[in-house]
């Protein structure tokens, strides 16, 4: 009896599956449509040559001193960034057990292609971490900004933030 019930169930399930599958398989798929257009090699080479790299001369200042300066190369499709993180002992701030307070200085700078139609729009993000002003205030202070600006070739831009943070950037070829 068990076998006859299993055979009946298997038959019902098989027939149901075939009944459902037949209309789907019998449908006319219609004409094939192209979902993806592949660019020719010639067009791909042309696109790569149009995105010429360029160099930004950057100078980052804080508290009337240069924190970092250099050249960063990028294109309209790539970002450029600098990250410096220095942790050392502040010998002017002794702690117990012959230890000294930790002092942190860090610069984070990046320039990214901006949004929109203009090829000269870029997002500039800068953060500066520095020690507090006295030994009694252990820790660090952070200041920074994120702005969108136009970087046109040969025209210097100066961006200023809190805590005397200043970025000078010039796009060159």
DRENNUGU-315656 format. One record per residue (C-alpha): residue in three letters; x, y, z. Coordinates in steps of 0.1 Angstrom, whole numbers. Example, Ala and Ser with C-alpha at 12.3 -4.5 7.8 and 13.67 -1.06 7.14 Angstrom:
2
<rofi><res>ALA</res><c1>123</c1><c2>-45</c2><c3>78</c3></rofi>
<rofi><res>SER</res><c1>137</c1><c2>-11</c2><c3>71</c3></rofi>
END
This chain:
173
<rofi><res>UNK</res><c1>0</c1><c2>0</c2><c3>0</c3></rofi>
<rofi><res>UNK</res><c1>29</c1><c2>24</c2><c3>7</c3></rofi>
<rofi><res>UNK</res><c1>42</c1><c2>18</c2><c3>-27</c3></rofi>
<rofi><res>UNK</res><c1>10</c1><c2>26</c2><c3>-45</c3></rofi>
<rofi><res>UNK</res><c1>6</c1><c2>59</c2><c3>-25</c3></rofi>
<rofi><res>UNK</res><c1>41</c1><c2>69</c2><c3>-34</c3></rofi>
<rofi><res>UNK</res><c1>36</c1><c2>61</c2><c3>-70</c3></rofi>
<rofi><res>UNK</res><c1>3</c1><c2>80</c2><c3>-71</c3></rofi>
<rofi><res>UNK</res><c1>20</c1><c2>111</c2><c3>-54</c3></rofi>
<rofi><res>UNK</res><c1>49</c1><c2>108</c2><c3>-78</c3></rofi>
<rofi><res>UNK</res><c1>26</c1><c2>106</c2><c3>-108</c3></rofi>
<rofi><res>UNK</res><c1>5</c1><c2>136</c2><c3>-96</c3></rofi>
<rofi><res>UNK</res><c1>37</c1><c2>157</c2><c3>-89</c3></rofi>
<rofi><res>UNK</res><c1>52</c1><c2>147</c2><c3>-123</c3></rofi>
<rofi><res>UNK</res><c1>20</c1><c2>155</c2><c3>-142</c3></rofi>
<rofi><res>UNK</res><c1>17</c1><c2>189</c2><c3>-123</c3></rofi>
<rofi><res>UNK</res><c1>53</c1><c2>198</c2><c3>-131</c3></rofi>
<rofi><res>UNK</res><c1>48</c1><c2>189</c2><c3>-168</c3></rofi>
<rofi><res>UNK</res><c1>16</c1><c2>208</c2><c3>-169</c3></rofi>
<rofi><res>UNK</res><c1>33</c1><c2>239</c2><c3>-156</c3></rofi>
<rofi><res>UNK</res><c1>64</c1><c2>235</c2><c3>-177</c3></rofi>
<rofi><res>UNK</res><c1>47</c1><c2>230</c2><c3>-210</c3></rofi>
<rofi><res>UNK</res><c1>32</c1><c2>265</c2><c3>-214</c3></rofi>
<rofi><res>UNK</res><c1>64</c1><c2>282</c2><c3>-204</c3></rofi>
<rofi><res>UNK</res><c1>85</c1><c2>261</c2><c3>-228</c3></rofi>
<rofi><res>UNK</res><c1>59</c1><c2>265</c2><c3>-256</c3></rofi>
<rofi><res>UNK</res><c1>61</c1><c2>303</c2><c3>-255</c3></rofi>
<rofi><res>UNK</res><c1>77</c1><c2>321</c2><c3>-284</c3></rofi>
<rofi><res>UNK</res><c1>107</c1><c2>340</c2><c3>-271</c3></rofi>
<rofi><res>UNK</res><c1>104</c1><c2>366</c2><c3>-298</c3></rofi>
<rofi><res>UNK</res><c1>134</c1><c2>383</c2><c3>-314</c3></rofi>
<rofi><res>UNK</res><c1>166</c1><c2>385</c2><c3>-295</c3></rofi>
<rofi><res>UNK</res><c1>175</c1><c2>419</c2><c3>-281</c3></rofi>
<rofi><res>UNK</res><c1>211</c1><c2>431</c2><c3>-274</c3></rofi>
<rofi><res>UNK</res><c1>213</c1><c2>439</c2><c3>-237</c3></rofi>
<rofi><res>UNK</res><c1>250</c1><c2>449</c2><c3>-238</c3></rofi>
<rofi><res>UNK</res><c1>269</c1><c2>468</c2><c3>-265</c3></rofi>
<rofi><res>UNK</res><c1>306</c1><c2>461</c2><c3>-265</c3></rofi>
<rofi><res>UNK</res><c1>328</c1><c2>490</c2><c3>-275</c3></rofi>
<rofi><res>UNK</res><c1>352</c1><c2>483</c2><c3>-303</c3></rofi>
<rofi><res>UNK</res><c1>389</c1><c2>482</c2><c3>-295</c3></rofi>
<rofi><res>UNK</res><c1>394</c1><c2>514</c2><c3>-315</c3></rofi>
<rofi><res>UNK</res><c1>368</c1><c2>532</c2><c3>-293</c3></rofi>
<rofi><res>UNK</res><c1>383</c1><c2>519</c2><c3>-261</c3></rofi>
<rofi><res>UNK</res><c1>418</c1><c2>531</c2><c3>-271</c3></rofi>
<rofi><res>UNK</res><c1>403</c1><c2>565</c2><c3>-280</c3></rofi>
<rofi><res>UNK</res><c1>385</c1><c2>567</c2><c3>-246</c3></rofi>
<rofi><res>UNK</res><c1>418</c1><c2>559</c2><c3>-227</c3></rofi>
<rofi><res>UNK</res><c1>438</c1><c2>585</c2><c3>-247</c3></rofi>
<rofi><res>UNK</res><c1>411</c1><c2>612</c2><c3>-239</c3></rofi>
<rofi><res>UNK</res><c1>416</c1><c2>607</c2><c3>-201</c3></rofi>
<rofi><res>UNK</res><c1>451</c1><c2>622</c2><c3>-200</c3></rofi>
<rofi><res>UNK</res><c1>467</c1><c2>622</c2><c3>-166</c3></rofi>
<rofi><res>UNK</res><c1>476</c1><c2>655</c2><c3>-149</c3></rofi>
<rofi><res>UNK</res><c1>495</c1><c2>667</c2><c3>-119</c3></rofi>
<rofi><res>UNK</res><c1>483</c1><c2>687</c2><c3>-89</c3></rofi>
<rofi><res>UNK</res><c1>509</c1><c2>707</c2><c3>-70</c3></rofi>
<rofi><res>UNK</res><c1>497</c1><c2>707</c2><c3>-34</c3></rofi>
<rofi><res>UNK</res><c1>509</c1><c2>725</c2><c3>-3</c3></rofi>
<rofi><res>UNK</res><c1>492</c1><c2>719</c2><c3>31</c3></rofi>
<rofi><res>UNK</res><c1>498</c1><c2>745</c2><c3>59</c3></rofi>
<rofi><res>UNK</res><c1>488</c1><c2>746</c2><c3>95</c3></rofi>
<rofi><res>UNK</res><c1>497</c1><c2>770</c2><c3>123</c3></rofi>
<rofi><res>UNK</res><c1>520</c1><c2>789</c2><c3>99</c3></rofi>
<rofi><res>UNK</res><c1>541</c1><c2>759</c2><c3>90</c3></rofi>
<rofi><res>UNK</res><c1>542</c1><c2>735</c2><c3>61</c3></rofi>
<rofi><res>UNK</res><c1>526</c1><c2>702</c2><c3>70</c3></rofi>
<rofi><res>UNK</res><c1>531</c1><c2>685</c2><c3>36</c3></rofi>
<rofi><res>UNK</res><c1>539</c1><c2>696</c2><c3>0</c3></rofi>
<rofi><res>UNK</res><c1>543</c1><c2>676</c2><c3>-32</c3></rofi>
<rofi><res>UNK</res><c1>529</c1><c2>666</c2><c3>-66</c3></rofi>
<rofi><res>UNK</res><c1>500</c1><c2>642</c2><c3>-70</c3></rofi>
<rofi><res>UNK</res><c1>492</c1><c2>627</c2><c3>-104</c3></rofi>
<rofi><res>UNK</res><c1>457</c1><c2>617</c2><c3>-113</c3></rofi>
<rofi><res>UNK</res><c1>431</c1><c2>617</c2><c3>-141</c3></rofi>
<rofi><res>UNK</res><c1>394</c1><c2>625</c2><c3>-144</c3></rofi>
<rofi><res>UNK</res><c1>387</c1><c2>589</c2><c3>-135</c3></rofi>
<rofi><res>UNK</res><c1>411</c1><c2>584</c2><c3>-105</c3></rofi>
<rofi><res>UNK</res><c1>417</c1><c2>600</c2><c3>-72</c3></rofi>
<rofi><res>UNK</res><c1>450</c1><c2>610</c2><c3>-56</c3></rofi>
<rofi><res>UNK</res><c1>456</c1><c2>609</c2><c3>-18</c3></rofi>
<rofi><res>UNK</res><c1>482</c1><c2>614</c2><c3>9</c3></rofi>
<rofi><res>UNK</res><c1>480</c1><c2>599</c2><c3>44</c3></rofi>
<rofi><res>UNK</res><c1>507</c1><c2>606</c2><c3>70</c3></rofi>
<rofi><res>UNK</res><c1>503</c1><c2>595</c2><c3>106</c3></rofi>
<rofi><res>UNK</res><c1>530</c1><c2>602</c2><c3>132</c3></rofi>
<rofi><res>UNK</res><c1>527</c1><c2>590</c2><c3>168</c3></rofi>
<rofi><res>UNK</res><c1>556</c1><c2>597</c2><c3>191</c3></rofi>
<rofi><res>UNK</res><c1>564</c1><c2>606</c2><c3>227</c3></rofi>
<rofi><res>UNK</res><c1>561</c1><c2>642</c2><c3>238</c3></rofi>
<rofi><res>UNK</res><c1>592</c1><c2>647</c2><c3>260</c3></rofi>
<rofi><res>UNK</res><c1>578</c1><c2>680</c2><c3>272</c3></rofi>
<rofi><res>UNK</res><c1>550</c1><c2>660</c2><c3>289</c3></rofi>
<rofi><res>UNK</res><c1>564</c1><c2>634</c2><c3>313</c3></rofi>
<rofi><res>UNK</res><c1>541</c1><c2>609</c2><c3>329</c3></rofi>
<rofi><res>UNK</res><c1>547</c1><c2>586</c2><c3>358</c3></rofi>
<rofi><res>UNK</res><c1>569</c1><c2>555</c2><c3>355</c3></rofi>
<rofi><res>UNK</res><c1>594</c1><c2>573</c2><c3>331</c3></rofi>
<rofi><res>UNK</res><c1>568</c1><c2>575</c2><c3>303</c3></rofi>
<rofi><res>UNK</res><c1>558</c1><c2>604</c2><c3>282</c3></rofi>
<rofi><res>UNK</res><c1>525</c1><c2>615</c2><c3>268</c3></rofi>
<rofi><res>UNK</res><c1>516</c1><c2>603</c2><c3>233</c3></rofi>
<rofi><res>UNK</res><c1>517</c1><c2>629</c2><c3>206</c3></rofi>
<rofi><res>UNK</res><c1>498</c1><c2>624</c2><c3>173</c3></rofi>
<rofi><res>UNK</res><c1>502</c1><c2>644</c2><c3>141</c3></rofi>
<rofi><res>UNK</res><c1>483</c1><c2>633</c2><c3>110</c3></rofi>
<rofi><res>UNK</res><c1>474</c1><c2>647</c2><c3>76</c3></rofi>
<rofi><res>UNK</res><c1>448</c1><c2>631</c2><c3>53</c3></rofi>
<rofi><res>UNK</res><c1>443</c1><c2>647</c2><c3>19</c3></rofi>
<rofi><res>UNK</res><c1>425</c1><c2>635</c2><c3>-11</c3></rofi>
<rofi><res>UNK</res><c1>413</c1><c2>650</c2><c3>-44</c3></rofi>
<rofi><res>UNK</res><c1>386</c1><c2>631</c2><c3>-63</c3></rofi>
<rofi><res>UNK</res><c1>368</c1><c2>637</c2><c3>-95</c3></rofi>
<rofi><res>UNK</res><c1>336</c1><c2>656</c2><c3>-87</c3></rofi>
<rofi><res>UNK</res><c1>301</c1><c2>650</c2><c3>-98</c3></rofi>
<rofi><res>UNK</res><c1>283</c1><c2>668</c2><c3>-127</c3></rofi>
<rofi><res>UNK</res><c1>291</c1><c2>676</c2><c3>-162</c3></rofi>
<rofi><res>UNK</res><c1>321</c1><c2>698</c2><c3>-158</c3></rofi>
<rofi><res>UNK</res><c1>354</c1><c2>680</c2><c3>-161</c3></rofi>
<rofi><res>UNK</res><c1>371</c1><c2>706</c2><c3>-139</c3></rofi>
<rofi><res>UNK</res><c1>349</c1><c2>699</c2><c3>-107</c3></rofi>
<rofi><res>UNK</res><c1>368</c1><c2>681</c2><c3>-79</c3></rofi>
<rofi><res>UNK</res><c1>361</c1><c2>671</c2><c3>-43</c3></rofi>
<rofi><res>UNK</res><c1>389</c1><c2>680</c2><c3>-20</c3></rofi>
<rofi><res>UNK</res><c1>389</c1><c2>665</c2><c3>15</c3></rofi>
<rofi><res>UNK</res><c1>416</c1><c2>675</c2><c3>41</c3></rofi>
<rofi><res>UNK</res><c1>419</c1><c2>665</c2><c3>78</c3></rofi>
<rofi><res>UNK</res><c1>446</c1><c2>675</c2><c3>102</c3></rofi>
<rofi><res>UNK</res><c1>451</c1><c2>659</c2><c3>136</c3></rofi>
<rofi><res>UNK</res><c1>475</c1><c2>676</c2><c3>160</c3></rofi>
<rofi><res>UNK</res><c1>483</c1><c2>674</c2><c3>198</c3></rofi>
<rofi><res>UNK</res><c1>464</c1><c2>696</c2><c3>222</c3></rofi>
<rofi><res>UNK</res><c1>482</c1><c2>728</c2><c3>233</c3></rofi>
<rofi><res>UNK</res><c1>492</c1><c2>717</c2><c3>268</c3></rofi>
<rofi><res>UNK</res><c1>503</c1><c2>687</c2><c3>288</c3></rofi>
<rofi><res>UNK</res><c1>473</c1><c2>689</c2><c3>311</c3></rofi>
<rofi><res>UNK</res><c1>450</c1><c2>684</c2><c3>281</c3></rofi>
<rofi><res>UNK</res><c1>462</c1><c2>650</c2><c3>268</c3></rofi>
<rofi><res>UNK</res><c1>447</c1><c2>640</c2><c3>235</c3></rofi>
<rofi><res>UNK</res><c1>444</c1><c2>656</c2><c3>201</c3></rofi>
<rofi><res>UNK</res><c1>425</c1><c2>682</c2><c3>181</c3></rofi>
<rofi><res>UNK</res><c1>411</c1><c2>675</c2><c3>146</c3></rofi>
<rofi><res>UNK</res><c1>401</c1><c2>700</c2><c3>120</c3></rofi>
<rofi><res>UNK</res><c1>392</c1><c2>695</c2><c3>83</c3></rofi>
<rofi><res>UNK</res><c1>369</c1><c2>702</c2><c3>54</c3></rofi>
<rofi><res>UNK</res><c1>354</c1><c2>687</c2><c3>23</c3></rofi>
<rofi><res>UNK</res><c1>346</c1><c2>710</c2><c3>-5</c3></rofi>
<rofi><res>UNK</res><c1>339</c1><c2>708</c2><c3>-42</c3></rofi>
<rofi><res>UNK</res><c1>359</c1><c2>732</c2><c3>-63</c3></rofi>
<rofi><res>UNK</res><c1>369</c1><c2>738</c2><c3>-99</c3></rofi>
<rofi><res>UNK</res><c1>405</c1><c2>730</c2><c3>-107</c3></rofi>
<rofi><res>UNK</res><c1>414</c1><c2>747</c2><c3>-140</c3></rofi>
<rofi><res>UNK</res><c1>448</c1><c2>742</c2><c3>-154</c3></rofi>
<rofi><res>UNK</res><c1>473</c1><c2>768</c2><c3>-142</c3></rofi>
<rofi><res>UNK</res><c1>449</c1><c2>785</c2><c3>-118</c3></rofi>
<rofi><res>UNK</res><c1>459</c1><c2>782</c2><c3>-82</c3></rofi>
<rofi><res>UNK</res><c1>432</c1><c2>776</c2><c3>-56</c3></rofi>
<rofi><res>UNK</res><c1>435</c1><c2>784</c2><c3>-19</c3></rofi>
<rofi><res>UNK</res><c1>412</c1><c2>766</c2><c3>6</c3></rofi>
<rofi><res>UNK</res><c1>411</c1><c2>776</c2><c3>42</c3></rofi>
<rofi><res>UNK</res><c1>396</c1><c2>757</c2><c3>72</c3></rofi>
<rofi><res>UNK</res><c1>394</c1><c2>761</c2><c3>110</c3></rofi>
<rofi><res>UNK</res><c1>426</c1><c2>760</c2><c3>131</c3></rofi>
<rofi><res>UNK</res><c1>446</c1><c2>778</c2><c3>104</c3></rofi>
<rofi><res>UNK</res><c1>444</c1><c2>748</c2><c3>81</c3></rofi>
<rofi><res>UNK</res><c1>452</c1><c2>759</c2><c3>45</c3></rofi>
<rofi><res>UNK</res><c1>455</c1><c2>740</c2><c3>12</c3></rofi>
<rofi><res>UNK</res><c1>471</c1><c2>755</c2><c3>-19</c3></rofi>
<rofi><res>UNK</res><c1>465</c1><c2>734</c2><c3>-50</c3></rofi>
<rofi><res>UNK</res><c1>473</c1><c2>741</c2><c3>-87</c3></rofi>
<rofi><res>UNK</res><c1>464</c1><c2>718</c2><c3>-115</c3></rofi>
<rofi><res>UNK</res><c1>492</c1><c2>713</c2><c3>-141</c3></rofi>
<rofi><res>UNK</res><c1>495</c1><c2>691</c2><c3>-171</c3></rofi>
END
